[in-house]
Amino acid sequence: MLLVRNSNQVPALLDRFFDGELFDWTNRNFSNTNTTLPSVNIKENADAFTVEVAAPGFEKTDFKIELNHNVLTISSEKKLESETKEGEQFTKREFSYQSFTRSFTLPQIADGEKIEAAYDKGILTVSIPKKEEAKPKPARMIEIN
């Protein structure tokens, strides 16, 4: 058996790496249905958790928020259809359908009975208060007898 050392392997390896799909930013790396998963911020303070969902272009009626077995699910389904006027024909028409579902398991200290939600300027904000017994208590002085 004859072993031949190829000194051109490194450049060929780099060419294959950069020619791969990782660096191909054409439309084939994105969804064909124009759907995206919205970004989420989760904040916590002494009294509550806050979930912020970035969903511009939606209406508050497009959202469904459900709590089932301590799992908070935020979902939306939106179809955009354009009307045609009399005498028009389609040369090309692309339907728009957007949907997403995000689920979060709530900690035991969350009070699922008092969850509130609001939608303003493209941000859905879900406020999840903590149970009273889970909130930090201020330090108290104990008298010594």
C-alpha positions as CSV (number, residue, x, y, z in Angstrom):
1,M,0.0,0.0,0.0
2,L,1.3,3.4,-1.0
3,L,0.6,6.4,1.3
4,V,0.6,9.7,-0.4
5,R,0.5,12.9,1.5
6,N,-1.6,15.5,-0.1
7,S,-0.5,19.0,0.9
8,N,-3.6,20.6,-0.7
9,Q,-6.0,19.0,1.8
10,V,-6.4,22.1,4.0
11,P,-7.4,24.5,1.3
12,A,-9.8,21.9,-0.1
13,L,-11.3,21.4,3.3
14,L,-11.8,25.2,3.8
15,D,-13.4,25.4,0.4
16,R,-15.9,22.7,1.2
17,F,-16.6,24.3,4.6
18,F,-17.4,27.8,3.1
19,D,-19.3,26.3,0.2
20,G,-21.6,24.4,2.5
21,E,-25.2,25.3,3.4
22,L,-24.1,27.0,6.6
23,F,-23.0,30.1,4.8
24,D,-25.8,30.0,2.2
25,W,-28.2,32.8,3.1
26,T,-30.6,32.4,0.2
27,N,-34.3,31.8,1.0
28,R,-33.9,28.1,1.3
29,N,-32.7,28.5,4.9
30,F,-35.9,30.3,5.9
31,S,-39.5,29.1,6.2
32,N,-41.6,28.7,3.1
33,T,-44.7,29.5,5.0
34,N,-43.5,32.9,6.3
35,T,-43.9,31.7,9.9
36,T,-41.5,32.7,12.7
37,L,-41.3,32.0,16.4
38,P,-41.7,35.2,18.3
39,S,-38.9,36.3,20.7
40,V,-39.8,36.2,24.4
41,N,-38.5,38.1,27.4
42,I,-39.1,36.7,30.9
43,K,-38.7,39.0,33.9
44,E,-39.0,38.3,37.6
45,N,-39.3,40.6,40.6
46,A,-40.4,40.1,44.2
47,D,-44.1,40.1,43.3
48,A,-44.5,38.5,39.9
49,F,-43.1,37.0,36.7
50,T,-43.7,38.9,33.4
51,V,-43.6,37.3,30.0
52,E,-43.2,39.6,27.0
53,V,-43.9,38.2,23.5
54,A,-42.8,40.3,20.5
55,A,-45.6,39.9,18.0
56,P,-46.0,43.0,15.9
57,G,-48.8,43.2,13.3
58,F,-51.2,41.1,15.4
59,E,-54.4,42.1,17.1
60,K,-55.2,41.1,20.7
61,T,-58.0,38.9,19.3
62,D,-55.4,36.8,17.4
63,F,-53.9,35.4,20.6
64,K,-55.0,32.4,22.7
65,I,-53.6,32.1,26.2
66,E,-54.3,28.9,28.2
67,L,-53.2,27.5,31.5
68,N,-53.4,23.7,31.8
69,H,-51.7,21.6,34.5
70,N,-49.3,24.5,35.4
71,V,-48.2,24.9,31.7
72,L,-48.9,28.4,30.2
73,T,-49.4,28.2,26.5
74,I,-49.5,31.3,24.3
75,S,-50.5,30.7,20.7
76,S,-51.8,32.6,17.7
77,E,-53.1,31.8,14.3
78,K,-53.6,34.5,11.6
79,K,-54.6,34.3,8.0
80,L,-54.2,37.2,5.7
81,E,-56.3,37.2,2.6
82,S,-56.5,40.0,0.1
83,E,-59.7,40.7,-1.7
84,T,-59.8,41.2,-5.4
85,K,-61.9,43.8,-7.2
86,E,-64.2,43.0,-10.1
87,G,-62.3,42.5,-13.3
88,E,-58.9,41.6,-11.6
89,Q,-57.0,38.5,-12.3
90,F,-54.2,36.9,-10.3
91,T,-50.8,36.7,-12.1
92,K,-49.3,35.6,-8.8
93,R,-50.8,35.4,-5.4
94,E,-49.1,34.2,-2.2
95,F,-51.2,33.4,0.8
96,S,-50.0,34.5,4.2
97,Y,-50.6,32.3,7.2
98,Q,-48.8,32.9,10.5
99,S,-49.1,30.8,13.6
100,F,-47.0,30.0,16.6
101,T,-47.2,28.3,20.0
102,R,-45.0,28.9,23.0
103,S,-45.3,27.0,26.2
104,F,-43.9,27.6,29.7
105,T,-44.0,25.5,32.8
106,L,-44.8,27.7,35.7
107,P,-43.0,27.3,39.0
108,Q,-45.0,26.3,42.1
109,I,-44.8,29.8,43.5
110,A,-46.8,31.2,40.6
111,D,-50.5,32.1,41.2
112,G,-52.2,30.7,38.1
113,E,-55.6,32.1,39.2
114,K,-54.5,35.7,38.9
115,I,-52.7,35.8,35.5
116,E,-53.4,38.9,33.4
117,A,-52.5,39.8,29.8
118,A,-52.4,42.9,27.7
119,Y,-51.3,43.7,24.1
120,D,-49.9,47.1,23.2
121,K,-47.7,48.3,20.4
122,G,-46.7,44.8,19.2
123,I,-45.9,43.4,22.6
124,L,-48.1,40.8,24.4
125,T,-47.4,41.1,28.1
126,V,-48.5,38.3,30.4
127,S,-48.3,39.1,34.2
128,I,-48.1,36.1,36.5
129,P,-48.2,37.1,40.2
130,K,-46.5,35.0,42.8
131,K,-48.4,33.4,45.6
132,E,-48.4,35.5,48.8
133,E,-46.5,32.8,50.8
134,A,-43.8,32.9,48.2
135,K,-43.2,36.6,48.3
136,P,-40.2,37.7,50.4
137,K,-41.0,39.0,53.9
138,P,-39.2,41.9,55.4
139,A,-36.9,41.2,58.2
140,R,-38.5,41.6,61.7
141,M,-36.9,42.1,65.0
142,I,-37.5,39.4,67.6
143,E,-37.6,40.4,71.2
144,I,-35.5,38.5,73.7
145,N,-37.2,37.7,77.0
